[in-house]
Every structure is written in C-alpha cells, then in structure tokens.
Amino acid sequence: MDTRVAGLSWQNVPVMIRPTTRRRAVLFDLDGTLVDPRTAISGGIGAALAAHGLPVPADEQLDAMIGPPLAASLQSVPGMTDELLPLVVEHYRVGYRAHGMSSSVVYPGIADLLRELGEAGVLCAVATSKPEPLARELLDIQGLTSRFDAICGSNPDESAPHEGKAAIVAAALESLSEADAGSRGLDAVMVGDRFYDVDGARANGIPCIGVSWGYAGTGELEEAGAAAVVDDAAGLARALAALSSDDEMKEAH
C-alpha cells in the first residue's frame, strides 16, 4: 500500500463494516491525533520548568515532549532531579487542568469521522500515554467521550514506572474484546502521530496508520513502519477503508 493517502470524503469511501465474523475496531492516540494540545502542553511545560528555576527548552524540544510519558521527557531537562521532578509535574498538571484542556482543540474532521465510524458499527477506543483520568477529563471537555467504547491511559501515579504504549494498546484491545464478546475476534488498527504508537501497535500484532498533523519528526512514522501516513481526516477514512478491504480479502482466502 502507498504510504501516503490522498484526501477523500468519508462519504465517498466504502463502509468499513461488511459481513464478517470479526468486528472492526480502531484505536486512537489522543494528543496530536484526536486533539491539538500544542500551546496547552508545550507552554505549560515551559511555565512549570521556569517556575522551578530550570531551563526552558526550545519550542522544537518542547513539542517533542507531546506524546511520550511526561515524566520521562522531563528527565532529559538539564538540572532536573528526582526531588524536582514530581514538583514540576504537579505544577504542570494544575495549570493543564485549569486552562490547558479547554484551550486544546479537536482536529478538523475528527468529530465527524468518529461519528461515522460509530454509525458503521466500528468499535473505537482511545489508547494514550496520558494518565487515564486526565484523558477522560479532556475527552469530556471536548465532547468526545460518547464516541468511544473504551478509554485506556497510563497510571495516574506518574511517579510509578510507566507501563509503555504496548501495554496500553493491549489494555484497549482487551476492553474492546470484552465489549464485543459475541464476535470471533477483532480486526483492529491503531491511529497515532508518533513512533510510540507504531511500536505499540506492532507489539500487539496490529497495523498503525500515522497522521502527519501531529508531532512526529520528518520521516519518523515511515521509518517506524506505519502502514500508511495520512494528511487529514478524509485521508484517514480512506486508509481505514483500504485496510478493511485488505483484511477481507485475506479472510476470503
């Protein structure tokens, strides 16, 4: 399959659900995939670091902190210590809850795509490295919670070792399987904006579609092995339909 997919209206592509004993499922990353958090996260991290007398990285480095676990990203900041780390994280979280979540915006076309996937009978889940309670709060504020059959994130105790994206994807797949116990399994795909999403999907034996509107560096998603890289929600709809068609051809043989 071509790694780039041209934009196409969802109404003009084949419906993702066709007669099959396996249920279609799509797992979405959150920040940088469903919701644009640029100023909310990068600005908040910078403010938290400055408040504790730590150097504020350049914008490019701050943007690279969107996606991976926050505590892990902050450990690379010069002068960061084990004592300062939880204080900086807490400072950031207070500001994020107060201002950041409401200033984040859903990417164009995503709300419509989620609605259309649901109407087509596709199971949808969020699999994010963001602490799960924060993910649920953000989805509530953005009006997206009802579009998902499962919402899985990381441990809210950010001082604990992070379980990694593969474990979060596995938890989301398990939750969707429990929600659809009558089928013979799931035909699932991950959608995300960073190589962490591609790696987490691969570890669970499913493909990942990369989205170019997030925070991946040039060529990052292609090098990680994304099944496709799309430029907008319409292109994502087409890529999902194409993967669905490929799966059905394999089942037929």
C-alpha positions as CSV (number, residue, x, y, z in Angstrom):
1,M,0.0,0.0,0.0
2,D,1.2,3.5,-0.8
3,T,2.4,5.1,2.4
4,R,0.7,8.4,1.5
5,V,-3.1,8.5,1.1
6,A,-4.8,11.4,-0.7
7,G,-7.7,13.1,1.0
8,L,-11.1,11.8,0.2
9,S,-14.5,12.4,1.8
10,W,-15.6,9.6,4.1
11,Q,-19.0,9.5,2.4
12,N,-17.2,8.5,-0.8
13,V,-15.3,5.5,0.5
14,P,-16.6,2.0,1.1
15,V,-18.2,1.5,4.5
16,M,-15.7,-0.1,6.8
17,I,-18.1,-2.8,8.2
18,R,-19.1,-5.6,5.8
19,P,-20.4,-9.1,6.5
20,T,-17.7,-10.8,8.6
21,T,-17.4,-12.7,11.9
22,R,-14.6,-10.4,13.1
23,R,-15.5,-6.9,14.4
24,R,-13.7,-3.8,13.1
25,A,-12.0,-1.7,15.7
26,V,-9.9,1.5,15.7
27,L,-7.7,2.6,18.5
28,F,-6.7,6.3,18.6
29,D,-3.9,8.1,20.3
30,L,-5.1,11.3,21.9
31,D,-2.7,14.3,22.0
32,G,-1.5,15.0,18.4
33,T,-4.1,12.6,16.9
34,L,-7.6,13.5,18.1
35,V,-6.8,16.8,19.9
36,D,-4.3,19.5,19.2
37,P,-2.7,20.4,22.5
38,R,0.3,22.4,21.3
39,T,0.1,25.6,23.5
40,A,-1.6,23.7,26.3
41,I,1.2,21.2,26.7
42,S,4.4,22.9,25.5
43,G,3.5,26.2,27.1
44,G,2.5,24.5,30.3
45,I,5.7,22.5,30.5
46,G,7.8,25.6,29.9
47,A,6.0,27.5,32.6
48,A,6.4,24.7,35.1
49,L,10.1,24.4,34.4
50,A,10.7,28.2,34.7
51,A,8.8,28.2,38.0
52,H,11.3,25.8,39.5
53,G,14.4,27.6,38.1
54,L,15.0,25.1,35.3
55,P,16.0,26.0,31.8
56,V,13.1,26.0,29.2
57,P,14.0,24.0,26.1
58,A,13.5,25.4,22.6
59,D,10.0,25.1,21.1
60,E,11.0,22.1,18.9
61,Q,12.2,20.2,22.0
62,L,9.0,21.1,23.9
63,D,6.9,19.9,21.0
64,A,8.8,16.6,21.1
65,M,7.5,16.1,24.7
66,I,4.0,15.8,23.4
67,G,3.2,12.1,23.2
68,P,5.7,10.2,25.3
69,P,5.2,10.0,29.1
70,L,5.8,13.4,30.6
71,A,8.0,12.4,33.5
72,A,10.3,10.5,31.1
73,S,10.6,13.6,28.9
74,L,11.3,15.9,31.8
75,Q,14.2,13.8,32.9
76,S,16.2,15.0,29.9
77,V,16.0,18.6,31.1
78,P,19.4,19.9,32.4
79,G,19.3,20.3,36.2
80,M,16.3,18.0,36.7
81,T,16.5,15.9,39.9
82,D,14.4,13.2,41.4
83,E,13.2,15.7,44.0
84,L,12.2,18.4,41.5
85,L,10.5,16.0,39.0
86,P,7.2,15.4,40.9
87,L,7.0,19.1,41.8
88,V,7.4,20.2,38.1
89,V,4.8,17.5,37.0
90,E,2.3,18.7,39.6
91,H,2.8,22.4,38.7
92,Y,2.2,21.5,35.1
93,R,-0.9,19.3,35.8
94,V,-2.5,22.1,37.9
95,G,-2.2,24.6,35.0
96,Y,-3.3,22.0,32.5
97,R,-6.5,21.2,34.3
98,A,-7.2,24.9,34.9
99,H,-6.5,26.2,31.4
100,G,-4.9,23.6,29.1
101,M,-7.7,21.1,28.4
102,S,-10.2,23.8,27.5
103,S,-7.8,25.5,25.2
104,S,-7.0,22.3,23.3
105,V,-9.0,21.8,20.0
106,V,-10.2,18.8,18.1
107,Y,-8.5,18.4,14.8
108,P,-10.7,19.2,11.7
109,G,-12.9,16.4,10.6
110,I,-12.2,14.1,13.5
111,A,-15.5,14.5,15.3
112,D,-17.4,13.7,12.1
113,L,-15.1,10.7,11.4
114,L,-15.7,9.3,14.9
115,R,-19.5,9.7,14.4
116,E,-19.4,7.9,11.1
117,L,-17.3,5.1,12.4
118,G,-19.8,4.6,15.2
119,E,-22.7,4.6,12.8
120,A,-20.9,2.0,10.7
121,G,-20.6,-0.3,13.8
122,V,-16.9,0.1,14.2
123,L,-15.6,-0.2,17.8
124,C,-13.5,2.8,18.8
125,A,-11.1,3.2,21.7
126,V,-8.5,5.7,23.0
127,A,-5.1,4.3,23.8
128,T,-2.9,7.2,25.2
129,S,0.2,7.6,27.4
130,K,-1.7,10.4,29.2
131,P,-2.8,9.4,32.7
132,E,-6.2,7.9,32.2
133,P,-8.2,10.3,34.5
134,L,-6.8,13.3,32.6
135,A,-7.6,11.6,29.3
136,R,-11.2,11.1,30.4
137,E,-11.4,14.8,31.6
138,L,-10.1,16.0,28.2
139,L,-12.5,13.9,26.2
140,D,-15.4,15.1,28.3
141,I,-14.4,18.8,27.8
142,Q,-14.0,18.2,24.1
143,G,-17.4,16.4,23.8
144,L,-15.9,13.2,22.5
145,T,-16.4,10.7,25.4
146,S,-19.5,9.1,24.0
147,R,-17.8,8.2,20.7
148,F,-15.6,5.6,22.4
149,D,-16.2,2.1,23.6
150,A,-13.1,2.1,25.8
151,I,-10.7,4.7,27.1
152,C,-7.3,3.5,28.3
153,G,-4.4,5.5,29.6
154,S,-1.4,5.3,31.9
155,N,-1.2,5.0,35.7
156,P,-2.4,8.3,37.3
157,D,0.6,7.9,39.7
158,E,3.3,9.4,37.5
159,S,6.0,8.5,40.0
160,A,5.4,4.8,39.2
161,P,7.2,3.2,36.2
162,H,5.4,3.9,33.0
163,E,3.8,0.7,31.5
164,G,4.6,1.8,28.0
165,K,2.4,2.2,24.9
166,A,2.3,-1.5,24.1
167,A,0.7,-2.3,27.4
168,I,-1.9,0.5,26.9
169,V,-2.8,-0.7,23.5
170,A,-3.1,-4.3,24.9
171,A,-5.5,-3.0,27.6
172,A,-7.6,-1.2,25.0
173,L,-7.8,-4.3,22.8
174,E,-8.9,-6.3,25.9
175,S,-11.5,-3.8,26.8
176,L,-12.9,-3.8,23.2
177,S,-12.9,-7.6,23.1
178,E,-14.9,-7.7,26.4
179,A,-17.4,-5.2,24.9
180,D,-17.9,-7.4,21.8
181,A,-17.8,-11.0,23.2
182,G,-20.0,-12.3,20.5
183,S,-17.5,-12.0,17.7
184,R,-14.6,-14.2,16.7
185,G,-12.1,-11.5,17.5
186,L,-11.2,-8.0,16.3
187,D,-9.8,-6.6,13.1
188,A,-8.1,-3.7,14.8
189,V,-5.9,-0.8,13.7
190,M,-4.1,1.8,15.7
191,V,-4.0,5.5,14.7
192,G,-1.3,7.8,16.0
193,D,1.1,10.6,15.4
194,R,4.4,9.2,16.9
195,F,6.6,6.2,16.5
196,Y,5.5,5.1,20.0
197,D,2.0,4.4,18.5
198,V,3.5,2.3,15.7
199,D,5.7,0.4,18.1
200,G,2.8,-0.2,20.5
201,A,0.6,-1.5,17.7
202,R,3.3,-3.8,16.3
203,A,3.9,-5.3,19.7
204,N,0.2,-6.3,19.7
205,G,0.2,-7.6,16.2
206,I,-1.9,-4.8,14.6
207,P,-1.1,-2.2,12.0
208,C,-0.8,1.5,12.7
209,I,-1.9,4.4,10.5
210,G,0.2,7.5,11.1
211,V,-1.2,11.0,11.0
212,S,1.0,13.8,9.7
213,W,-0.8,16.6,11.6
214,G,0.7,15.6,15.0
215,Y,4.2,15.9,16.4
216,A,6.3,13.3,14.5
217,G,9.6,14.4,13.0
218,T,10.1,14.2,9.2
219,G,10.1,10.6,8.2
220,E,9.5,9.3,11.7
221,L,6.3,7.4,11.0
222,E,7.5,5.9,7.8
223,E,10.7,4.8,9.4
224,A,8.8,3.2,12.3
225,G,6.8,1.1,9.8
226,A,3.4,2.8,9.7
227,A,1.0,1.1,7.3
228,A,0.1,4.5,5.9
229,V,0.7,8.1,6.7
230,V,-2.3,10.5,6.1
231,D,-2.6,14.2,6.0
232,D,-6.2,14.8,7.1
233,A,-9.3,13.1,8.4
234,A,-10.6,12.3,5.0
235,G,-7.4,10.6,4.1
236,L,-7.6,8.7,7.4
237,A,-11.1,7.5,6.4
238,R,-9.8,6.2,3.1
239,A,-6.8,4.4,4.8
240,L,-9.1,2.7,7.3
241,A,-11.3,1.5,4.4
242,A,-8.3,0.3,2.5
243,L,-7.0,-1.8,5.4
244,S,-10.5,-3.2,5.9
245,S,-10.7,-4.3,2.3
246,D,-7.2,-5.9,2.6
247,D,-8.3,-7.8,5.7
248,E,-11.5,-9.1,4.0
249,M,-9.5,-10.4,1.0
250,K,-7.2,-12.3,3.4
251,E,-10.3,-13.8,5.2
252,A,-11.8,-14.8,1.8
253,H,-8.6,-16.8,1.1
